[in-house]
Amino acid sequence: MKHFIPLSVPNLRGNELNYLTDAINKEWVSTGGTYIARFETELAHYLKVYSAVACQSGTAGLHLALILAGVEKDHEVIVPTLTFIASANPVKYCHASPIFMDCDNSLCMDMAKLKMFCQRECNFLDNKLINKTTGKQIKAVVVVHVFGNMADMPAVMDIAKKYNLIVIEDATEALGTYYLEGPYQGKYAGTIGDIGVYSFNGNKIITTGGGGMIVSSSREILKRAKYLSTQAKDDAVNFFHNEVGYNYRLTNLQAALGVAQLEQLEHFISVKKENYERYKRNINGKINGIEILDFREDIRPNYWFYSLYIMNLDKYTRRKIIDKLAEGNIQTRPVWGLIHEQKPYLLDQAYKIEKAPEYHRRIVNLPCSSNLSASSVYKVINTIKSIS
Ligand SMILES: *Cc1c(COP(=O)(O)O)cnc(C)c1O
């Protein structure tokens, strides 16, 4: 049996079992317990923000972020089409509608098109951005830091300021990515917009099995995030609730994993960087017709996912590469199906989507786990070389 090389799997060889055992020994397993506060404090410290609120998943975090942004029925929210569907679904949970934006060469939202859309397709009246097509107010924009790259934050922050939009950063894939230069030098993905959300799902750079974290520049927003995620309890003794809340809190068991994983985050990033460079050295300029895509130059990415880009579609197709690697027991993945083409979203507006379908056709994600060995990387490369 050939050794299986998975796409992206958890790496639990630090203090995970110790902390988990401690939580179980103390019999704090649910939404109370010291690991939750510790995980929040330690992640906030890492991100250089004053605090953070842990929640059940990235999706739950994005749902809360939209509620906190004031998104309600009949509002609209701009989201990218090239992303995982959980970036868009929470817009529908709020009974609002998404407007889909194209990507640029970073795979993140095309900010030139975003600007053009706001200028040409909307009216700005009474400090509200109104979509000319639907007559509805656009309340927020969700930017996704795709595969650990960074969306163009200076551009989106400028646009948002001009048109009174709330910026929600879907940083679920980009924990650890930060700017090396520019106006946001030293700032981490997720900490620049109004609200940022991280995910600790099993395939993310660190995992708690399932989990998420919300950060914000506003203390008021964070306070409300915690309140809404814990059933909007206004009086814990008498059970008074003044709003409809959610059971969106992280558990102490998950947080125990989170604390242990966070200790290893920088190590995971360094392994991912080495493997990324290994792929790049041996593919770019060495194998005709394909290349590994770059991350943005002005950042330190977290190197979460590696994108193999097919330049020559006569020589390679996505199917051919995926099938050939699968024969070698190597797991890969095509980039997500574009959201504006998914059944629940067919009636929603999509603006000049041109680049996303091209990237969709041409990208295959290669194995990138933080415990991937150099020899496995060479095996992947050699299998790709054997495709004719
Ligand atoms: C993983 C992911 C999410 C959702 O996070 P969960 O913790 O799985 O709910 C949202 N958006 C993107 C871009 C993701 O990759």
The ligand as a Tripos MOL2 file, in Angstrom:
@<TRIPOS>MOLECULE
LIG
   15    15     1     0     0
SMALL
NO_CHARGES

@<TRIPOS>ATOM
      1 C1        -12.9310   27.5180    7.0760 C.3       1 LIG1
      2 C2        -13.5280   28.7290    6.5040 C.ar      1 LIG1
      3 C3        -14.6880   29.3100    7.0440 C.ar      1 LIG1
      4 C4        -15.5140   28.6780    8.1170 C.3       1 LIG1
      5 O1        -14.8800   28.3260    9.2620 O.3       1 LIG1
      6 P1        -15.4840   27.1070   10.1550 P.3       1 LIG1
      7 O2        -14.7170   27.2120   11.4140 O.co2     1 LIG1
      8 O3        -15.2350   25.8580    9.4020 O.co2     1 LIG1
      9 O4        -16.9370   27.3860   10.3560 O.co2     1 LIG1
     10 C5        -15.1410   30.5000    6.5050 C.ar      1 LIG1
     11 N1        -14.5130   31.0770    5.4670 N.ar      1 LIG1
     12 C6        -13.4120   30.5390    4.8970 C.ar      1 LIG1
     13 C7        -12.7560   31.2640    3.7840 C.3       1 LIG1
     14 C8        -12.9010   29.3340    5.3870 C.ar      1 LIG1
     15 O5        -11.8230   28.7850    4.7980 O.3       1 LIG1
@<TRIPOS>BOND
     1     1     2 1
     2     2     3 ar
     3     2    14 ar
     4     3     4 1
     5     3    10 ar
     6     4     5 1
     7     5     6 1
     8     6     7 2
     9     6     8 1
    10     6     9 1
    11    10    11 ar
    12    11    12 ar
    13    12    13 1
    14    12    14 ar
    15    14    15 1
@<TRIPOS>SUBSTRUCTURE
     1 LIG1         1 GROUP 0 **** ****
